[in-house]
């Protein structure tokens, strides 16, 4: 019994030590990774961000005013429910840009399915009369999307690009 307790305590100590050691080695090797931006999981360390873009079906210019505000709120709620974080969110009248921080267990197609599917359903439910004339069918989003990983070197550029979407 005592031996089992000692083994468990030693295993926990090793996991903490190796997690710190890995993050220290990564930060010193690359030089640009700040240890504070790393996220620690059980036995792994990660820093994963994605730049995601998708368009309104037929590039209709409908994302303005209250629809846009509701969309941002819906997207943040979806992110919270699915355990990832939206760092930046902006767009223009016909498309949306997101900077997302997530863990390695997140399956990207499922994340996009949740973001696009739930937001479309809720927006179409609330603004059906307003949107039905602008959309030929009842699909809000184009089925395709763009996604790219973001490095620490490009994160600030991506943030500025997303923030400046409405400035032309």
C-alpha positions as CSV (number, residue, x, y, z in Angstrom):
1,X,0.0,0.0,0.0
2,X,2.8,2.4,0.9
3,X,4.8,1.4,-2.1
4,X,1.8,2.1,-4.4
5,X,1.4,5.6,-2.8
6,X,5.2,6.3,-3.3
7,X,5.0,5.1,-7.0
8,X,2.0,7.4,-7.7
9,X,3.6,10.4,-6.1
10,X,6.8,9.8,-8.0
11,X,4.9,9.5,-11.3
12,X,3.1,12.8,-10.6
13,X,6.5,14.4,-9.8
14,X,8.0,13.1,-13.1
15,X,5.1,14.4,-15.2
16,X,5.4,17.9,-13.7
17,X,9.2,17.8,-14.1
18,X,9.2,16.6,-17.7
19,X,6.4,19.0,-18.7
20,X,8.5,21.9,-17.3
21,X,11.7,20.5,-19.0
22,X,10.0,20.2,-22.4
23,X,8.6,23.8,-22.2
24,X,12.0,25.1,-21.1
25,X,13.8,23.3,-24.0
26,X,11.3,24.5,-26.5
27,X,11.4,28.1,-25.4
28,X,15.2,28.1,-25.4
29,X,15.6,26.3,-28.7
30,X,13.2,28.6,-30.6
31,X,14.0,31.7,-28.7
32,X,10.7,33.4,-29.7
33,X,8.2,31.3,-27.7
34,X,7.3,32.9,-24.4
35,X,6.7,30.2,-21.7
36,X,3.6,32.2,-20.6
37,X,1.9,31.5,-24.0
38,X,2.3,27.8,-23.7
39,X,-0.6,25.7,-22.5
40,X,0.0,22.7,-20.3
41,X,-2.0,19.5,-20.6
42,X,-1.5,16.2,-18.9
43,X,1.9,15.1,-20.2
44,X,2.1,17.6,-23.1
45,X,2.7,21.3,-23.8
46,X,1.1,23.1,-26.8
47,X,0.5,26.4,-28.5
48,X,-1.9,26.0,-31.4
49,X,-3.6,28.9,-33.2
50,X,-5.5,28.8,-36.4
51,X,-6.6,31.6,-38.7
52,X,-10.0,30.6,-40.1
53,X,-12.1,32.4,-42.8
54,X,-15.5,31.5,-44.3
55,X,-18.0,33.4,-46.5
56,X,-21.7,34.0,-46.6
57,X,-23.4,31.9,-49.3
58,X,-23.3,33.7,-52.7
59,X,-21.1,36.3,-51.0
60,X,-24.2,38.2,-49.9
61,X,-23.4,41.3,-47.9
62,X,-25.5,40.6,-44.8
63,X,-23.1,40.7,-41.8
64,X,-23.8,44.1,-40.4
65,X,-25.4,45.8,-37.4
66,X,-27.2,43.5,-35.0
67,X,-26.7,40.4,-37.1
68,X,-22.9,40.8,-36.8
69,X,-23.1,41.5,-33.1
70,X,-25.3,38.4,-32.6
71,X,-22.9,36.3,-34.7
72,X,-19.9,37.3,-32.6
73,X,-21.7,36.4,-29.4
74,X,-22.9,33.1,-30.8
75,X,-19.4,32.2,-32.0
76,X,-17.9,33.0,-28.6
77,X,-20.6,30.8,-26.9
78,X,-19.9,27.9,-29.2
79,X,-16.2,28.2,-28.5
80,X,-16.8,28.2,-24.8
81,X,-19.1,25.2,-25.0
82,X,-16.5,23.3,-27.1
83,X,-13.4,24.2,-25.0
84,X,-11.5,26.4,-27.5
85,X,-10.9,30.2,-27.5
86,X,-11.6,32.8,-30.1
87,X,-8.7,35.3,-29.7
88,X,-9.9,37.7,-32.5
89,X,-13.1,37.9,-34.5
90,X,-14.0,40.3,-37.3
91,X,-15.0,40.4,-40.9
92,X,-16.7,42.3,-43.6
93,X,-20.2,42.2,-44.9
94,X,-19.7,38.9,-46.7
95,X,-17.1,37.0,-44.8
96,X,-15.7,36.3,-41.3
97,X,-12.2,35.9,-39.9
98,X,-11.3,34.2,-36.6
99,X,-8.1,33.6,-34.8
100,X,-8.7,30.5,-32.7
101,X,-6.6,29.0,-29.9
102,X,-7.4,25.3,-29.2
103,X,-5.9,22.1,-27.8
104,X,-4.5,19.2,-29.8
105,X,-7.6,17.1,-29.1
106,X,-9.9,19.4,-31.1
107,X,-10.8,17.9,-34.5
108,X,-10.8,20.8,-36.9
109,X,-13.7,19.7,-39.1
110,X,-15.9,19.2,-36.0
111,X,-14.9,22.7,-34.7
112,X,-15.9,24.3,-38.1
113,X,-19.1,22.3,-38.2
114,X,-20.1,23.6,-34.8
115,X,-19.1,27.2,-35.6
116,X,-20.8,27.3,-39.0
117,X,-23.7,25.0,-38.3
118,X,-24.9,26.3,-35.0
119,X,-24.4,30.0,-35.9
120,X,-26.3,29.5,-39.2
121,X,-29.2,27.8,-37.4
122,X,-29.5,30.4,-34.7
123,X,-29.1,33.4,-37.0
124,X,-31.6,32.0,-39.6
125,X,-34.0,31.3,-36.8
126,X,-33.8,34.9,-35.4
127,X,-33.5,36.8,-38.7
128,X,-35.4,34.5,-41.1
129,X,-37.6,37.2,-42.6
130,X,-34.7,39.6,-43.0
131,X,-32.4,37.1,-44.6
132,X,-34.7,35.1,-46.8
133,X,-34.8,37.7,-49.6
134,X,-31.0,37.9,-49.7
135,X,-30.3,34.2,-49.7
136,X,-31.8,32.1,-52.5
137,X,-32.0,29.0,-50.2
138,X,-31.9,28.7,-46.5
139,X,-28.2,28.2,-46.3
140,X,-26.3,31.0,-44.6
141,X,-22.7,29.9,-45.1
142,X,-20.7,28.8,-48.1
143,X,-19.7,25.1,-47.5
144,X,-16.0,25.8,-47.9
145,X,-13.6,27.5,-45.6
146,X,-9.9,28.6,-45.3
147,X,-7.7,27.5,-42.4
148,X,-4.0,28.0,-41.6
149,X,-1.8,27.5,-38.6
150,X,-0.4,30.7,-37.0
151,X,3.1,30.8,-35.7
152,X,4.4,33.1,-33.0
153,X,6.2,35.1,-35.6
154,X,3.0,35.8,-37.6
155,X,0.4,36.0,-34.8
156,X,0.6,39.8,-34.4
157,X,0.3,40.3,-38.2
158,X,-2.8,38.0,-38.3
159,X,-4.3,39.9,-35.4
160,X,-3.9,43.2,-37.1
161,X,-5.2,41.9,-40.4
162,X,-8.4,40.6,-38.7
163,X,-8.8,43.8,-36.7
164,X,-8.5,45.9,-39.9
165,X,-11.1,44.0,-42.0
166,X,-13.5,46.9,-42.2
167,X,-10.8,49.5,-43.0
168,X,-10.3,49.6,-46.7
